[in-house]
Amino acid sequence: MPCGPYRIFLEFRVRCVRCKRCKKVKRERLDFLSDSPFYTKRFAYYVGRRCRNETVSTVAKELHLDWDSVKALDNWTSST
C-alpha cells in the first residue's frame, strides 16, 4: 500500500504441505491475504473503494498497477 511517496512490500514465508492421501501440495491459508496471494485484503478493499468513485484506469495509473489487476480486485471486493 502506498505510504506517501513510498511503496511498501511484505515478504514472508508460507508453509506448504504435501497431502499423503492425494499427493498434492497445499499452501497455508493466511487470513490477511485476498484470494490473490499478491495482495492483502486491506489493499483489495482500498482499491474497491477507490473504484466506486473513479475509473479503473485512473486507479490503476495512480497505484502503478495493471488494469486487469485493479479490475480483479474491484470484482473481488464487490462479491464479498
C-alpha positions as CSV (number, residue, x, y, z in Angstrom):
1,M,0.0,0.0,0.0
2,P,1.4,3.4,-0.8
3,C,2.7,5.4,2.2
4,G,3.4,8.8,0.9
5,P,5.9,8.6,-1.9
6,Y,7.0,5.1,-0.8
7,R,5.6,1.7,-1.7
8,I,5.6,-1.0,0.9
9,F,6.1,-4.7,0.1
10,L,5.6,-7.6,2.6
11,E,7.8,-10.6,2.3
12,F,7.1,-13.7,4.3
13,R,7.3,-17.5,4.1
14,V,4.2,-19.6,3.5
15,R,4.2,-23.2,4.6
16,C,3.5,-25.9,2.0
17,V,2.4,-29.4,2.9
18,R,2.2,-32.5,0.7
19,C,-1.0,-34.5,1.4
20,K,-0.2,-38.1,1.9
21,R,-3.6,-39.2,0.6
22,C,-3.9,-37.2,-2.7
23,K,-0.2,-36.3,-3.1
24,K,-1.0,-32.7,-3.8
25,V,0.9,-29.8,-2.4
26,K,-1.3,-27.4,-0.4
27,R,-0.4,-23.9,0.7
28,E,-1.0,-22.5,4.2
29,R,-4.1,-20.2,4.2
30,L,-3.4,-16.7,5.7
31,D,-6.4,-14.7,6.8
32,F,-5.0,-11.3,5.8
33,L,-4.4,-12.3,2.1
34,S,-7.1,-11.9,-0.5
35,D,-7.8,-14.7,-3.0
36,S,-4.8,-13.5,-4.9
37,P,-1.7,-14.1,-2.8
38,F,-0.1,-10.9,-4.2
39,Y,-2.5,-8.5,-2.3
40,T,-3.8,-8.2,1.2
41,K,-7.5,-7.9,1.9
42,R,-7.0,-4.4,3.2
43,F,-5.4,-3.3,0.0
44,A,-8.1,-5.1,-2.1
45,Y,-10.8,-3.2,-0.1
46,Y,-8.9,0.1,-0.6
47,V,-8.8,-0.5,-4.4
48,G,-12.6,-1.4,-4.4
49,R,-13.5,1.8,-2.5
50,R,-11.4,3.9,-4.9
51,C,-13.1,2.2,-7.9
52,R,-16.5,3.4,-6.6
53,N,-15.6,7.0,-7.2
54,E,-13.0,6.8,-10.0
55,T,-12.5,4.8,-13.2
56,V,-10.4,1.6,-13.1
57,S,-7.9,3.2,-15.4
58,T,-7.4,6.1,-13.1
59,V,-6.9,3.9,-10.0
60,A,-4.5,1.6,-11.9
61,K,-2.4,4.5,-13.1
62,E,-2.2,6.1,-9.6
63,L,-1.4,2.8,-7.8
64,H,1.0,1.7,-10.6
65,L,-0.9,-1.5,-11.2
66,D,-2.1,-3.3,-14.3
67,W,-5.7,-2.5,-15.3
68,D,-6.6,-6.2,-15.1
69,S,-5.3,-6.5,-11.5
70,V,-7.4,-3.5,-10.4
71,K,-10.5,-4.8,-12.1
72,A,-10.0,-8.3,-10.5
73,L,-9.6,-6.6,-7.0
74,D,-12.7,-4.5,-7.6
75,N,-14.7,-7.6,-8.7
76,W,-13.4,-9.5,-5.6
77,T,-14.5,-6.7,-3.2
78,S,-17.9,-6.5,-4.9
79,S,-18.5,-10.2,-4.4
80,T,-17.6,-10.3,-0.7
